[in-house]
Amino acid sequence: MVDLIGQYEKIQSEVDAAVINTIRSSMFINGPEVKSFQAEMEAYLNVKHVIPCANGTDALQIAMMALNLQPGDEVITANFTYVATAEVIALLKLTPVLVDVLPGTFLIDPKAVEAAITPKTKAIVPIHLFGQCADMDAMMDIASRHNLYVIEDNAQAIGADYHWKSGKVQKAGTIGHIGATSFFPSKNLGCYGDGGAIFTNDDAIGKKIRMIANHGQSVQYYHDEIGVNSRLDSIQAAILRIKLRHLDEYAAARRAVADYYDKAFANHPNITTPERTKLSNHVFHQYTMVLKNASRDKLREYLATKEIPAMIYYPVPLHLQKAYRDPRYKEGDFPVTEHLCASVISLPIHTEMQEETLSYITKNVLEYFKK
């Protein structure tokens, strides 16, 4: 699904030098590379505070810890997503409130969010799924009217530009009270291990996040908050500094792949290509199609015989996962999410794809439907 080897080979000399220099410095924890990456990320995003951490799940957890949410408080998020978003809500003894998504973009439905608000609601976690932004005009308006926090789950849309209806442009993850991202290797900005970061423009929240990520301390051995130990190591920061310089180039390459797929599958009776919202550009972490009157499992099996990988993001809605079963929800309550989970399939999309490869993939997808 991604060609990390091919991507590495293009930046090998830079990465190798950076890793070796970091090892020679022996400053592995919170060293100069981490501080430089933080500053460069702040400049790229035009955000006041970037706090690197160990992974994207930690980023979400620390964000929620920083907002003083209490057990039983309700946090609204999308049902159609990876489990980590709901996982941290449940882990902190908060109550996940799931809502449906829009059928074309797969993004959280603002009307469903508004309908789910109760006196116990304290926060909304919109997910910028597959590489484009949720409707942040609506999210921030809803949050303002109901006095709620907004935490952006930006694990899949780093670098995307959100276009406010007012005309203002802002980077994904910097719009809500807090943004959280992952640097998992397959992400658009991925390191060579685990990593994550938290973003905010709020000085007080930024200070608290930094403390929580460092055992609740701002001065060594003086612990003012209950914290965790969540750090981005210096080697990963050194790698991310290099890849950050290429992030916009990587996004452009992914969009070119998506354009190729869109053209190849346009108006196909069995394929609905991903809708692109007008509110943001799309950095295409995934290229996810919806199949009509066709078995995606059989298509996946057919593609496997041609050595073409394909993935299902995501096969089971959160409300039907064993760990998240809840008497509030039953099968049929989230028709869009349940339909998507039964019919989506994602094709390979990455920065190193050549036209020959794309032609081979699209040819075989189309050939399958001719059988």
C-alpha positions as CSV (number, residue, x, y, z in Angstrom):
1,M,0.0,0.0,0.0
2,V,3.0,2.3,0.6
3,D,6.6,2.2,-0.8
4,L,8.7,3.3,2.2
5,I,11.8,1.8,0.7
6,G,11.5,3.8,-2.5
7,Q,10.8,6.9,-0.6
8,Y,13.8,6.3,1.7
9,E,16.1,5.8,-1.3
10,K,15.4,9.3,-2.6
11,I,16.4,10.9,0.7
12,Q,18.8,8.2,1.9
13,S,21.9,10.4,2.1
14,E,20.1,13.1,4.2
15,V,18.5,10.5,6.5
16,D,21.6,8.4,7.0
17,A,23.7,11.5,7.9
18,A,21.0,12.8,10.3
19,V,20.7,9.5,12.1
20,I,24.5,9.1,12.4
21,N,24.9,12.6,13.7
22,T,22.2,12.1,16.3
23,I,23.8,8.9,17.5
24,R,27.2,10.6,17.7
25,S,25.7,13.4,19.7
26,S,24.3,10.8,22.2
27,M,21.5,13.2,22.9
28,F,18.7,10.7,22.3
29,I,15.9,12.2,24.5
30,N,14.7,15.8,24.0
31,G,17.9,16.7,22.2
32,P,18.5,19.4,19.6
33,E,16.8,17.5,16.8
34,V,13.5,17.3,18.8
35,K,13.6,21.1,19.6
36,S,14.5,21.9,15.9
37,F,11.7,19.7,14.6
38,Q,9.2,21.3,17.0
39,A,10.2,24.8,15.8
40,E,10.1,23.8,12.1
41,M,6.7,22.2,12.6
42,E,5.4,25.3,14.3
43,A,6.6,27.4,11.4
44,Y,5.1,25.0,8.8
45,L,1.7,24.9,10.5
46,N,1.7,28.5,11.6
47,V,0.7,27.4,15.1
48,K,2.1,28.6,18.5
49,H,2.8,25.3,20.1
50,V,3.8,21.9,18.8
51,I,4.4,19.3,21.5
52,P,6.0,16.1,20.1
53,C,5.1,12.8,21.8
54,A,5.5,9.1,21.4
55,N,2.6,8.3,19.1
56,G,-0.8,9.5,17.7
57,T,-2.8,7.7,20.3
58,D,-0.9,9.3,23.1
59,A,-1.5,12.7,21.4
60,L,-5.2,12.2,21.6
61,Q,-5.1,11.0,25.2
62,I,-2.9,13.8,26.4
63,A,-5.1,16.4,24.6
64,M,-8.1,15.1,26.5
65,M,-6.2,15.0,29.8
66,A,-5.2,18.6,29.3
67,L,-8.9,19.8,29.2
68,N,-9.8,18.5,32.7
69,L,-12.5,16.2,31.4
70,Q,-14.1,14.2,34.1
71,P,-15.3,10.5,34.2
72,G,-18.8,10.4,32.6
73,D,-18.3,13.5,30.4
74,E,-19.4,12.9,26.9
75,V,-17.1,13.3,23.9
76,I,-18.7,13.2,20.4
77,T,-16.8,11.6,17.5
78,A,-17.3,9.8,14.2
79,N,-18.3,6.1,14.1
80,F,-16.4,5.5,10.8
81,T,-12.8,5.7,12.0
82,Y,-9.9,3.8,13.5
83,V,-10.4,2.6,17.0
84,A,-7.8,4.9,18.6
85,T,-10.1,7.9,18.7
86,A,-12.8,6.2,20.8
87,E,-10.2,4.1,22.6
88,V,-8.7,7.1,24.5
89,I,-12.1,8.4,25.3
90,A,-13.0,5.1,27.0
91,L,-9.6,4.7,28.6
92,L,-10.0,8.0,30.4
93,K,-13.5,6.9,31.7
94,L,-15.2,9.4,29.5
95,T,-18.3,8.4,27.4
96,P,-17.8,8.1,23.7
97,V,-20.8,9.4,21.8
98,L,-20.7,8.1,18.2
99,V,-22.3,9.9,15.2
100,D,-22.7,9.0,11.5
101,V,-20.7,10.4,8.7
102,L,-21.5,12.0,5.3
103,P,-21.8,9.4,2.5
104,G,-19.6,11.1,-0.1
105,T,-16.6,12.5,1.9
106,F,-16.9,10.0,4.9
107,L,-16.4,13.0,7.2
108,I,-18.3,13.6,10.4
109,D,-21.8,14.9,9.8
110,P,-22.3,18.3,11.5
111,K,-26.1,17.8,11.8
112,A,-25.5,14.5,13.6
113,V,-23.1,16.2,16.0
114,E,-25.6,18.9,16.9
115,A,-28.3,16.3,17.5
116,A,-26.0,14.3,19.8
117,I,-25.3,17.1,22.2
118,T,-26.6,16.7,25.8
119,P,-25.8,18.5,29.1
120,K,-23.0,16.1,29.6
121,T,-21.2,16.8,26.3
122,K,-17.8,18.5,26.8
123,A,-15.9,18.0,23.6
124,I,-16.1,17.1,19.9
125,V,-13.4,15.1,18.1
126,P,-13.8,15.7,14.3
127,I,-11.6,13.3,12.3
128,H,-9.9,14.6,9.1
129,L,-10.3,11.2,7.5
130,F,-8.3,9.8,4.6
131,G,-6.6,13.2,4.0
132,Q,-9.2,15.9,3.9
133,C,-10.8,18.2,6.6
134,A,-14.1,17.9,8.3
135,D,-16.4,20.9,8.2
136,M,-14.5,23.0,10.8
137,D,-16.7,26.1,10.2
138,A,-19.6,24.0,11.5
139,M,-17.6,22.3,14.2
140,M,-16.3,25.6,15.7
141,D,-19.8,27.2,15.4
142,I,-21.4,24.3,17.3
143,A,-18.7,24.3,19.9
144,S,-19.0,28.0,20.4
145,R,-22.8,27.9,20.8
146,H,-22.6,24.9,23.3
147,N,-19.4,25.9,25.1
148,L,-17.5,22.7,24.0
149,Y,-13.9,21.9,23.3
150,V,-12.8,20.8,19.8
151,I,-9.9,18.3,19.4
152,E,-9.0,17.7,15.8
153,D,-7.9,14.1,15.0
154,N,-5.4,15.0,12.3
155,A,-3.6,11.7,12.0
156,Q,-4.5,11.3,8.3
157,A,-4.4,14.9,7.0
158,I,-1.2,16.5,8.0
159,G,-0.4,19.3,5.6
160,A,-3.9,19.8,4.3
161,D,-5.2,23.3,4.0
162,Y,-8.7,24.2,5.4
163,H,-10.5,27.0,3.5
164,W,-12.8,28.8,5.9
165,K,-16.0,30.1,4.3
166,S,-14.7,33.6,5.2
167,G,-11.7,33.0,2.8
168,K,-9.1,32.4,5.5
169,V,-6.8,29.4,5.0
170,Q,-5.5,27.4,7.9
171,K,-3.6,24.2,8.3
172,A,-5.5,21.1,9.4
173,G,-5.0,20.4,13.1
174,T,-4.5,24.1,14.1
175,I,-8.2,25.2,14.0
176,G,-9.7,23.6,17.1
177,H,-8.6,24.1,20.7
178,I,-6.1,21.2,20.2
179,G,-5.0,19.1,17.3
180,A,-3.4,15.7,17.4
181,T,-1.4,13.7,14.8
182,S,0.5,10.5,14.3
183,F,3.9,10.0,12.6
184,F,3.3,6.2,12.1
185,P,5.6,5.2,9.2
186,S,2.8,4.9,6.6
187,K,1.4,8.4,7.3
188,N,1.9,11.2,4.9
189,L,4.6,12.5,7.3
190,G,5.9,9.3,8.8
191,C,9.0,8.5,10.9
192,Y,10.8,5.2,11.0
193,G,9.1,4.0,14.2
194,D,6.4,5.5,16.4
195,G,5.8,9.2,16.9
196,G,3.1,11.8,17.3
197,A,2.5,15.5,18.1
198,I,0.0,17.8,19.7
199,F,-0.8,21.3,18.4
200,T,-2.5,24.3,20.0
201,N,-2.6,28.1,19.8
202,D,-3.6,28.4,23.5
203,D,-0.7,29.2,25.7
204,A,-2.2,27.8,28.9
205,I,-3.3,24.6,27.2
206,G,0.1,24.2,25.5
207,K,1.9,24.6,28.9
208,K,-0.3,21.9,30.4
209,I,0.1,19.5,27.5
210,R,3.9,19.8,27.7
211,M,3.7,19.1,31.5
212,I,1.4,16.1,31.1
213,A,3.6,14.5,28.4
214,N,6.6,14.8,30.8
215,H,5.3,13.1,33.9
216,G,3.3,16.2,34.9
217,Q,6.3,18.3,35.6
218,S,7.7,21.6,34.2
219,V,10.6,21.6,36.7
220,Q,12.4,18.3,37.2
221,Y,11.1,16.4,40.2
222,Y,8.2,18.8,40.9
223,H,5.0,17.3,39.6
224,D,2.0,19.6,39.4
225,E,-0.2,17.3,37.2
226,I,-0.9,13.6,36.8
227,G,1.1,12.9,33.7
228,V,2.5,10.3,31.4
229,N,5.8,9.6,29.8
230,S,5.4,10.3,26.1
231,R,8.4,11.4,24.1
232,L,9.4,11.6,20.5
233,D,13.0,10.4,20.4
234,S,15.8,12.4,18.8
235,I,16.4,9.9,15.9
236,Q,12.8,10.0,14.8
237,A,12.8,13.8,15.1
238,A,15.9,14.0,12.9
239,I,14.1,11.9,10.2
240,L,10.9,13.9,10.5
241,R,12.8,17.2,10.0
242,I,14.0,15.9,6.6
243,K,10.6,14.5,5.5
244,L,8.8,17.7,6.6
245,R,10.8,19.6,3.9
246,H,9.2,17.2,1.3
247,L,5.7,17.1,2.8
248,D,4.0,19.3,0.2
249,E,5.8,17.5,-2.6
250,Y,4.5,14.2,-1.1
251,A,1.0,15.5,-1.0
252,A,1.2,16.6,-4.7
253,A,2.4,13.2,-5.7
254,R,-0.5,11.5,-3.8
255,R,-3.0,13.9,-5.5
256,A,-1.6,13.0,-8.9
257,V,-2.2,9.3,-8.1
258,A,-5.8,10.1,-7.0
259,D,-6.4,12.1,-10.2
260,Y,-5.3,9.1,-12.3
261,Y,-7.6,6.8,-10.4
262,D,-10.5,9.3,-10.6
263,K,-10.1,9.5,-14.4
264,A,-9.7,5.7,-14.9
265,F,-12.9,4.9,-12.8
266,A,-15.0,7.9,-13.8
267,N,-18.7,7.1,-14.4
268,H,-18.1,3.4,-13.7
269,P,-21.4,1.7,-12.7
270,N,-19.8,-0.3,-9.9
271,I,-17.4,2.3,-8.5
272,T,-17.9,5.5,-6.6
273,T,-14.7,7.5,-6.4
274,P,-14.0,9.5,-3.3
275,E,-15.7,12.9,-3.1
276,R,-13.5,15.9,-2.5
277,T,-14.8,18.5,-0.1
278,K,-14.7,22.1,-1.2
279,L,-13.6,23.1,2.3
280,S,-10.1,21.8,2.1
281,N,-7.6,20.3,-0.3
282,H,-7.0,16.6,-0.1
283,V,-3.6,15.1,0.8
284,F,-4.9,11.5,0.1
285,H,-3.6,9.4,3.0
286,Q,-5.9,6.8,1.5
287,Y,-7.7,6.4,-1.8
288,T,-11.0,4.8,-0.8
289,M,-13.7,3.8,-3.2
290,V,-17.2,2.6,-2.6
291,L,-18.4,-0.4,-4.6
292,K,-22.0,-0.7,-5.8
293,N,-23.6,-4.1,-6.7
294,A,-20.2,-5.8,-6.4
295,S,-18.3,-7.8,-3.8
296,R,-15.3,-5.9,-2.5
297,D,-13.9,-9.1,-0.9
298,K,-13.9,-10.9,-4.3
299,L,-12.3,-7.8,-5.9
300,R,-9.7,-7.8,-3.2
301,E,-9.0,-11.6,-3.7
302,Y,-8.8,-11.0,-7.5
303,L,-6.3,-8.2,-7.1
304,A,-4.2,-10.3,-4.7
305,T,-3.8,-12.9,-7.5
306,K,-2.3,-10.0,-9.6
307,E,0.0,-9.0,-6.6
308,I,-2.0,-5.8,-6.1
309,P,-2.6,-5.0,-2.4
310,A,-5.9,-3.5,-1.3
311,M,-7.2,-2.7,2.1
312,I,-10.5,-2.3,3.9
313,Y,-10.6,0.9,6.0
314,Y,-12.7,0.0,8.1
315,P,-14.5,-3.3,8.1
316,V,-16.5,-3.0,11.4
317,P,-18.1,0.2,12.8
318,L,-17.1,1.2,16.3
319,H,-20.6,0.5,17.7
320,L,-20.4,-3.1,16.6
321,Q,-16.9,-3.7,17.9
322,K,-17.0,-6.1,20.9
323,A,-15.1,-3.7,23.2
324,Y,-17.4,-0.8,22.4
325,R,-20.8,-2.5,22.5
326,D,-23.3,-0.2,24.2
327,P,-27.0,-0.5,24.9
328,R,-27.4,3.0,23.4
329,Y,-26.6,1.6,20.0
330,K,-27.7,-1.2,17.8
331,E,-27.1,-2.4,14.3
332,G,-28.9,-0.1,11.9
333,D,-28.5,3.1,13.9
334,F,-25.7,4.4,11.7
335,P,-26.8,3.6,8.1
336,V,-24.0,5.5,6.3
337,T,-21.2,4.1,8.5
338,E,-22.6,0.6,8.2
339,H,-22.9,0.8,4.4
340,L,-19.4,2.1,4.1
341,C,-17.9,-0.6,6.3
342,A,-19.6,-3.1,4.0
343,S,-18.6,-1.6,0.7
344,V,-15.3,0.5,0.8
345,I,-12.0,-0.6,-0.6
346,S,-8.7,1.3,-0.7
347,L,-6.1,1.1,-3.5
348,P,-2.4,1.7,-3.1
349,I,-1.5,5.4,-3.0
350,H,2.0,6.7,-2.2
351,T,4.7,9.1,-3.3
352,E,6.7,6.7,-5.5
353,M,4.0,5.4,-7.9
354,Q,4.8,5.4,-11.6
355,E,2.3,5.5,-14.5
356,E,3.2,1.9,-15.4
357,T,2.1,0.8,-11.9
358,L,-1.0,2.9,-12.0
359,S,-1.9,1.6,-15.4
360,Y,-1.5,-2.0,-14.2
361,I,-3.7,-1.4,-11.1
362,T,-6.5,0.4,-12.9
363,K,-6.4,-2.1,-15.8
364,N,-6.9,-5.0,-13.4
365,V,-9.6,-3.4,-11.4
366,L,-11.6,-2.7,-14.6
367,E,-10.9,-6.2,-15.9
368,Y,-12.4,-7.6,-12.8
369,F,-15.8,-6.0,-13.5
370,K,-15.8,-7.3,-17.1
371,K,-15.8,-10.9,-15.9
